[in-house]
Amino acid sequence: MYSNPLHTKISYLKGVGPARAELLQKELGIRTLGDLSNFFPNRYIDRTQFYKISELQDTKVEVQIVGKITALHTVDQKRGSRLVAIFSDETGRIELIWFRGAKWIKTNLKLQTLYVIFGKVNRFNNVFSMPHPEMELLTDYNKSLQTALQPVYPSTETLIKRSVSNRAVQKIMQQLFLTYRGAFKETLSDEIIQKQHLISKNDALFQVHFPESQDLLLKAQKRLKFEELFFVQLQLLRNNLIRKTKIKGYVFEKVGDFFNDFYKNYLPFSLTDAQKRVLREIRKDLGSNAQMNRLLQGDVGSGKTIVAVLSALIALDNGYQVAIMAPTEILAIQHFNAISKLLSEMSIEIRLLTGSSKTKERREIHEGLESGKLHILIGTHALIEDKVKFKNLGLVVIDEQHRFGVAQRARMWKKNDLPPHILVMTATPIPRTLAMSVYGDLDISIIDELPPGRKEIKTALRFDKNRLAVFQFMKEEIAKGRQIYVVYPLIEESDAFEYKDLKDGYESITREFPRPQYQVSIVHGKMKPKDKEYEMQQFVAGKTQILVATTVIEVGVDVANASVMIIESAEKFGLSQLHQLRGRVGRGSDQSYCILMASHKLTNDAKTRLNTMVETTDGFKIAEVDLRLRGPGNLMGTQQSGVLNLKIADIIRDSDVLKMARYAAQDLLSEDPNLEFPNNKNILNTYLEIERRTGAWANIS
């Protein structure tokens, strides 16, 4: 590894010292000089214009003035005192005011000496004042690395309290560049720099912190964004390449009796063209010599489960076992019931393992797995326990995978000598930009059509004043023999207010829909599992017409006869959750409806979410809006992956740069997969450095 002065601890930089270094590390994660160089401004202020005091107006904008302090005095207040300085130029005078640090400031200010001051101007009783101005002696200002566009860096309350102002950060940055301006090693090849019309690494870092013009700033930002996204893509694509060439997988050579018998005799419906296409992609992976790592995306109700079952049957035909892992017990039970029903006529041993499984059941499952008698094991996190050992695990299906941590998924790899094939499923459509960034090392399959006969769900937004009309609509649907979900948000299981909303809602519904004409079930997180299961089963069996619930039903209930989803306080739900909940209806051939009940006081984001739900049922369009509103980290819980811990790029705003970076990484790896060519030495060094810092988690989907 090459020696790099930027690995030096920040405490060694002139003007920092141990105490300030500790503060910068704790508050901003800046440990080394390299970290400091990558601490980018989040905005810039135009400092080209100087104002005369006579030109000031009461606009509360930031202004810059040259003048002298002519007098200083302290004013007592109810709490402590404030320091006031009279600041003058040839056209007039204003007051400079400090409420904190007055003693230190008073000692260090020089009277009758030219200063450059900068800050927001206020006017009170026709007197202009500037609280806590940024100040610099004019002589120092003229010597420093001044630029027209002044950077404003991210900060924290603690830094401001400890006098580490934006000006202080600028001075530290200035010291870094005066000392090490030529020390930033190039990270890209000459070929990529020329092809992408990029400026050098040294110039980019200098211009992003000390921009000489708007044009140079934009060039610097483009270069640094491209570099950051390029190395993310290089890591993901190279992991994919390594997996396909180095990580051997089990070869499923044949499609045999299990698959063919089920396909010909027991498949309950014809597959859509999208399902057939995805199945071909999976079969190709399973038949190759490499380990499959495929992400299967498809909207709620698009038929991912049947694809997983058919993939499992190929594994069984080749003498291998299958594990299907779900994030919740309810979803695991749903998968177990659905798959057991589908395969009930075939001699296939299927078991369910969850946290609630009894000791005797667990013993039987462990024995069945190790002997090979047990073919398919469906369960929750319980599957990754060390004592769960398979005879020959060949395929792992992970549902709603973003709910599992990377380390948890990694443990499924260790069940065998060779890693099993991995099929990751999600009903949360992932926008292309996010898929390229978070799942760029996976091969992606998409089921983009619904089974025939399904009608699009009609969605409407309603308010409290419409409640009687909504009740009337519910009665009309029940009269047709349909069933209805009424869902309330539950932010925390212990949240008393939310629980009260649910209870109040249940009482108003039972008043409006009295027994014996109507039967209403209630399900929430405070109930015992046995009671919850009983109420669920009453609804599934059609014995109750209305199920009042918290989001416990977001996953896990599949009732074809349920045609209406009413979401109370819909503004409290995220877009992804709303879309998932809506997908609980529309499972049969009847016209289904989703009614979003909301309060009149809506934030702009809430309006956008609810209007998006009304306008479209396309999961990918919804996901794009969700990504824009919430950002990538929150959308997929990607903070855990480390992939999207970006310093300057933004995968939403910079999607064009992301595509450029991905294509450049693809081109590079097609020519030089091991980064061995001499002209790619810079790239290899940087790649190894990033890998050393981030570890090897990226090998797991």
N, C-alpha and C positions, 0 to 999 in steps of 0.2 A: 504493500500500500504506500502511495506517495505521501511525503510529509507535507503538511498544509498548515501554515501559520493561523489559519482561521479556526483550527481546532483549539486554539489557546483560550483559556478561561477569560471571561469578560473583566474579571477583577484586575487583570494586568494592564488594561487599557488606561492610559492617562486620563484622570478626571473621574474615574469610576470608583475604585477601591472596594474592599470586602463588604462593607455594610450595604452600599448601593447595589453591588453585584448580587447580593443575597435577595434584596428587594426585587430586582429586575427578574431574577430567576423565579421567585415565588409568584409574582404578579403576572408576568408575561411569558414565562418559560424560556427566557433568554439566558443561556448558560455560557455559550462560546461567542467568539467574534463572528463566526459563521452564522450563528443564530441571529446576531444583531444585524448583519447585512441582509438577512431575509425577513426582518421585521419591517413590513412595508406600510407606508402611509395609507390611511383609508380615504383621505381627501386632500385637496390642495387649495390654498388661498392665494389670490392674485395680489402680490406685494409690489407691483410696478408703480402704483399711484401713491403719491404723497399729498395729503390734504393740508390746507391752511386752516387755522382755528376759525377764522371768519367764514369758512365754507361749510362748517359742520351743520347738519340738520338732524332733527329728532327721528332718525330712521332705524336706530338700533343696529346698524350694520357695523362691521369691523373696519376701522380706519387706521391709517399710519400717518404719524405727524413727527416733524423734527422741531425740537425746541429745548428750552432750559427750565430747570426747577429753580424758582426764585424764592420760595419760602416753604417751610414745613411746620405743621403744628398737630397736636393730638387733641381729639375731641372725646370727652367722656360720654359713655352711653349707659343704658340700664344694665347691660352685661358687658363689662370690659370697656375698651375704648377703640377708636379707629384713628388711623394715621391719614392726614390730608396734606397733599403737596400742591402748591400752585405751579402749574406748568404753562409757560408762555412762549409764543413766537411773535414775530413782528406785527401780527394782525389781531392778537387777542390772547385770552387766557382760559384755561379750564382747570378743574380740580381732578387730581389723581387720588384714589381712595383705596386703602388697604384695611380689611377687617381682621386679617390673620397675619401673623409673622411681623407685626409692626416694629418690634424692637430690632430685629435683624436687618430689616429694610432701612430703617432710619439710620443705622450705623453705616450702611454701605452706599447710601445715595450721595451724589456729589452735587452741590449747588453751583449754579451759573456755569454749567458744563453741558455741551450739546448731547442730547440723547435722541434715539429713534424709539418712539413708543408705538405700541400696537394693541388694539382692543376694541370692545364695543362701547359706544357713547350713549349715555343717558342724559335726559334733561329734566331738572326739577327746579321749580321757581325761577325759570329762565336762566339757570346756571347749568352749563354742560359739565359732566363728570365722566371719568373712565375708571371703573373698579378693577383692581388687580391687573394693571396693564402688563404686557410683555415689554421689557425695557432693555436697551443695549446702547452703550456709549457709541456715538457716531464714528469714532475712530476705529472701534472694534468691528462695527458693522461694515465699514469700508474694506477691512482686511479679510473678513470671513468669506466662506464659500456661499455667498448670497446668490439666490436665483429669483427670477420673477415669480415663479410659483412656489410658495412656501408649503412644505409638507405638514400635514396634521396627522399625528400618530394615534393609534388606539391607546386608551389609558384606563385607569381604574381609580376608584375613590381613594384607596390607600395611597397610591402614587401621588395624587394631588395633595393629600394631607401631609405627605412626607416631602413636599416641595420638589418632586420630580415632575416638573411641568413639561409641556410640549417643547418649550424652548430648551429645557435641560436635555431632553432626548435628542433634539437637533444638534446640540453641542457635542454630545457623546458620539453621534453619528458622524459629525464633522471631523472629530478626532480620529475615528476609524478610517475615514477616507483620506485624511492627510497623511496617515501613517501607512496604510495598506492599499492605496488606490490600485496598484498594479498586481496585487496578490490573488485576485479572483481567477482561479484556473478555469479555462474554457471547458465546458461540459459536453459540447456538441461537436460533430465532425464538420470540417470545412464544407463538405458536400451538402449537408443539411442546411447549414447557415446560408449558403448561396442559393440553394433551391427554394428555401422558404423566405428569402429576402429579410434575414434577421441581422440585427446589429450584434456586436460581440458581447460576451458575458460582462466584461469589465465596464464597457460603455453603458450597458443596460442597467447595471446596479448603480452606477454613478448617477445616471439621468433619472432613475426612479426616485432617488433620495434628494437630488439637487438638479431638478429639470431646468435646462437652459431655455426651453421653449415648449409650447404645447405639442408640437410635432415630434420632438425628441422624446417627450414623455410617453406619447402613444406608442412610439417604436420600442421604447424600453419595456413598457407593459406587455406589448405583444410578444416580445422575445421571452420574457420571464414566464408569462402564462403558457406559451408554447412548450418551454422547457419542462415546466412542472407537469403538465398533462402528458407530454411525451414520455417521461419516465414512469408515470403511472401506467400508461398503455404498454410500455415496453415490459414492465414487470408482469402485467396480466397476460399479455400475449406470449411471453417467453415461458411463463408457468404452464400455459396451455400446451405449448410446443414440447416442453420437457415431459409433461404428463403423457403426451401421445407417443413420444419416441423413447422415453426412458422408463416410465412407470408402466410395467406390464400389467395387463388385466387378464381375467379369465376369458377364454375364447368360447363363446356360446355358438357351437358349430351348426346346430340344427334347430329347426322349428318342428317339433314333434307332436306326439299324440295329445298331450294336455292342451296345447294351443289349438291344434286343428279340431279336436273334439268340441272344445268350448266354442270356437269360432263358427263351426257348422251347426251345432245342435243347441247351444245354450245362450248365445249372444242375444240379449233381449230386443235389440234394435239394430238397424243398419248404421254403420259408422259414417260420419260425415267425411267429406274429402279432406278436411283439415286434420281430422283424427288419423286418417289413413296415411297422410303425408308425414305426420309426426311419428307414427309407428315405424314407417320405413326408415326415418332418420335414426331412431333408437335401435332398430334391428341391425343397421349398418354398424353402429358403434359397438354393439354387443358381439358382433361377429369379427371385429378387428382384433388385433393383438394388444390394443391399448385400453387403459381403464377409461370407461365412460364417465364423464362429468357433465351432465346436461341439465339445463334449466327448462322446465316446461311451464309456459305461461298460458293462462286461459281464464276468461271471465268465469264468474260464478255460474254453474250450470252448463258449462261448455263441454263437459265430458272428459275431464282429466282422469277421473278415477278408473274408468274403463281402460284407458291407455295404460295406466299403472298396472292393472290386473293382467292385461295381455302381455306386458313386458315381464311380469312375474312368472307367467306361464312359460315363457321362453326360458327363463332361468331354471324352472322346475324340469323342463324337457331335457336340460343339459346336466341334471343331477345336482343342482345347487339350491340352497335355501334363500329365502327372501325376508327382509325386515322392512316393515312400513312404520314410520315414526311420525306421530302427530303432536302438536304443541299442547293440547289439552286433553283431559280424560274424556270429555264429551265428544270431541272430534274423533279420538281413537275408537271409542265405542261405536260411533256412527260408521266409521270405516269397517270395523269388525262385522257389524250387522249387515252392511251393504255387500261386502265381499263374501261373507259366509253364505248369504242368500244367492248371490250370483253363481257360486261354485258348489252349491249344496248337492247337486247330482253327481259330482265328481269325487273320486277317492283322494281328496286333498285334505291334509290335517292343518287346520288354522287355529291359532290360539291368541288370546288377548292378555297383555301384561301391562298393568298400570300400578300406580302407587297403592291402589285399593286391593290389589290381588292378594288373596289369602296365602298363608305359608304352604299349605298342601298344594294349591294350584301352582305356585312358583316352583315347588319341587318337581312336579310333573312336567312343567314347561322346560326346566333346566335339563331334565333327563331326556325329554323328547328332542331338544335341540342338539344335544351332544351325540345322541344315537343316530340322528338324521331322520327320525320318524316324523318329526314336526317340520312341515314344509314352509309355512308362512307364519311369522310372528308379527302381530300388530300391537303397537303400544305407544307409550309416552316416553319421557326421559328415562323411565325405568329400563329401557332397552340398552342404554349405554353403560349400565352398571357392570363392573368388572366380572361379577359372578355369572353374567349372562354370556355363555360361550356357545358358539355354533359349531357344528361339524364342518360345514363348508358354506359359509355365507357368500353368495355371489352377487346379490343386488340389494341396495338400500334405497328405499323411496322415502324422501323427506317432504312432508307437506307443510305449507306455510313456513318455509325454512327461515325467514328473517326473524322468527321468534326464538330460534336456537342460537346460542353463542358459538363462535368459531371453535373454541376449545371443546365444547360438547360434541360438535359434529366430528371433530378430529378423532375422538375416541372410537367412532364406528370403524375407522380405518384399521384399528389395532385388533379387530376380532379375528383376523386371518393372517396367513403368511403374505398373500397378495392382497392389495386393497380391493374391496368389492366395487362393482359398478355403482355409480351414484346417479339417481334421478331426483332432482329437486323440483317440487311443484309449488306454484303460487297462484292464488286467485286475485292477487293484487297486481294489476297490470303495471309493468315497469316502463316508464318512458325510455326511449332509445338512448338518450344522453346518459341516463342513470345506469341503464343496462351495460353500456359501454364502459362505465367507470367502475361500478361495483362488481358486476358479474362479467367483466371483460375476459376472464380466464375460462369461462364456461361456454359451451356450445348452447345456443338458445333455440328452442322450438316454440312455436306459437299456435294455439288452437284459436283461430280467429273467426269461427262461425258457430252459431248455436244449432242444436239438433233441430231437424225439421218439425214443423207443427207448433213450435214455441212462438208465442206472440210477444211483441215488445211491451214492457211494463209501462203503463201510463203514470206519470208522476205529477203531483200538484202541490203547491205551497198554500197553506191555509193558516189563519190566525184565530185567536180565541173567539172572536166575534162570529166565526164560521162554525163553532163547535156543534151547535144543534143540527146544522146541515150535514156535518160529518157523521153524527150519530144516526141520522136518518139514512144516509148512504150505507152505513154498516148494517142496519136492519134489513135493507133491501138485498144486500149481498148474502146475509145469513138466510134470508127467505129463499134464495136460490140454492141453498145447501152448501154455501162456502164457509170457510173459516178465516179468522182475522188475528193478526199479531198486533199488540199495542206495546211499543217499546219505550222505556224511560232510560235516561242516562244515569249511570252510577259511576261517579268519578273515583270514589274509594268505597270499599265494602262498608267502612265504618262511617261514611259521610251521612250524618243525621238528616241534613236538609234534603239531600237527594232521596234518601229512604222515605222521608215524609212525602215527597212528591209522588213516589210510587204508590204508597198506601192511600194517599188522597185520591189519586187517579183511579185506583182499583175500586175504592168506595163509590166514586161518582159513576163508574161504569156499571157496577152491580146495581146501583139505584136506577140507572137508565135501562139496564138489561136484567130485569128481575127473574128469579127462579119462580116456577119451574120452566117457564118458557125458554129461558136462556141459561146456559152453564158457562161460568167464567173460571179459568185457572189462573194462578199467579205463581211466578217463578223468580227468585232472586238469590243473591249470594249468601244471605244469612240463613237460608233454609238448610236442613240436614240433607245430605245427598239422596237418602232414601225418599224423602218427601218430594224433593225436586224431581227425581226420576218418575215418581207416581204421577205428578201433575203433568209432566212432559208426555208421559204415555197416554194419559187421558185425552190430551190434545191430538197426539198422533193417531189414536184410535177413533177420533171424531166424536168423542163423548162430550167434549167441551168445544164451544164455537169460538170463544175468544181466549187468547193467551196473553195476559198482562205480564210483562217481563222486563228485566234489565238486559243489558247487552250479552247476558249469558247465552242468548240464542244467536249471537252473531255467527257462530259456527256451531254445527252439531244438530240442527233440526232440518229435516227434509220432508215436508208435508205437501204432496202434490195438490191437495184440496184447499190449501191456504192461498187465498187470492188477494188479500189486502194486508199491506204493511203500513201501520200508522206509527210515525216516529215523533214522540213528544219532545219538546225543547230541542228540536232538530238543529238549532244553531249551536248547541253545545257539542255536537259530534264533528269529527273530522270527515273530510270528503271520502277517504278510503273506507271508513266505518259505515258511512251512509250508503255507499255503493254496495258494501258487503251485506248490510241489512236488507237493502232492496232485493238483493239476489236470493233472499229466503223465499220470496214469492215468485210466481211465474214458472213454477216447476212442472205444472201440468199444461193442458191445452187450452184452459179457460183464460179469458182476458184478466190480467192482474193489475193491481193498482198500488201505488206508494203515495201516502199522504204525509207531507212534512208539516207538522204543527210548530209554529214559531211565535215568539213574542214580537211586538211591533218595534222594539228597540233593538236594531241589528247593527253590528259593526259592518264596515265595508267588506271585510274578509268573509263574514258570515253571509252577507248578501250574495257575494260571488259564489260561495260554496253551494248555497241553496238554489240559486238561479242555474248553476251548472247542472245540478241534479235534475232540474225540471227540463232543461234544454236537451240533454243527451243521456243515452244509456251506454254509450261507448266507453268501456273501461279505460282505454288508452287515452282518450281525450280528457277524461276525468283525472287520470293520473298526471297528465301534463299540467293541468290547472293546480292540482295538489302540490306538485313539485315546485311550481312557481310561488305558491302561497307559503309553503312550509319549509322549503329548502331541502336539499338532499339528505342531510344528516338525520333530520327528524322523520323523513318519509319512510325510510327503510331501517331505521335503527342502525345506521351505518357507522355511528361513532365507534362502535366496537371493532370495526374492521380496520380502522386506521387508513383505509384507502382514500377517504375523502377529507382528510385533515389538510386541506389545501391552504397555502399561504397567500396566494395572489389571484389564482384563477377561480372562476365560478362556473360550474358546469351548465348552469342555465343560461346566464348571459353570454358565456364564451363557448357556446355549443359549436360554432364554426371553427374556432381554434382547436377544440377537442377533436373534431373530425379530421382536421389537418394533421394533428399529432398522432392520431390512430393510424391514418394511412401511411405517415412517415415511418412509424414503428413497424407496420406490416411490411413495407418495402425493404426496410433495413434487415429484418429477420429473414425475409425470403432470400436475400443475397448473402447474409452473414449470420446464420442462426446462433453461432457461439460467440459472436462479437470478437472474432480473432484477427480481422484485417487491421493492419497498422493504422489506417486512417480512422478507425473506430476506437482507438485507444482511450480518448477522452470519455467516450460514452461508456466503455467497459469500466473504467475507474469510478465514474459516478454511479453506475449501476451497482457495483460491488459495495460502494460506500452506503447507498440507500438500503441494500439488502442487509448489510451489517447492522444498520440502525433499526430497521423495521422487523427483523426476524423472518422466519420462514412460514408464518401462518398462511401466506397467500397460496400455498400449495393445496389448501383445502377449500372446497367450493365456497 
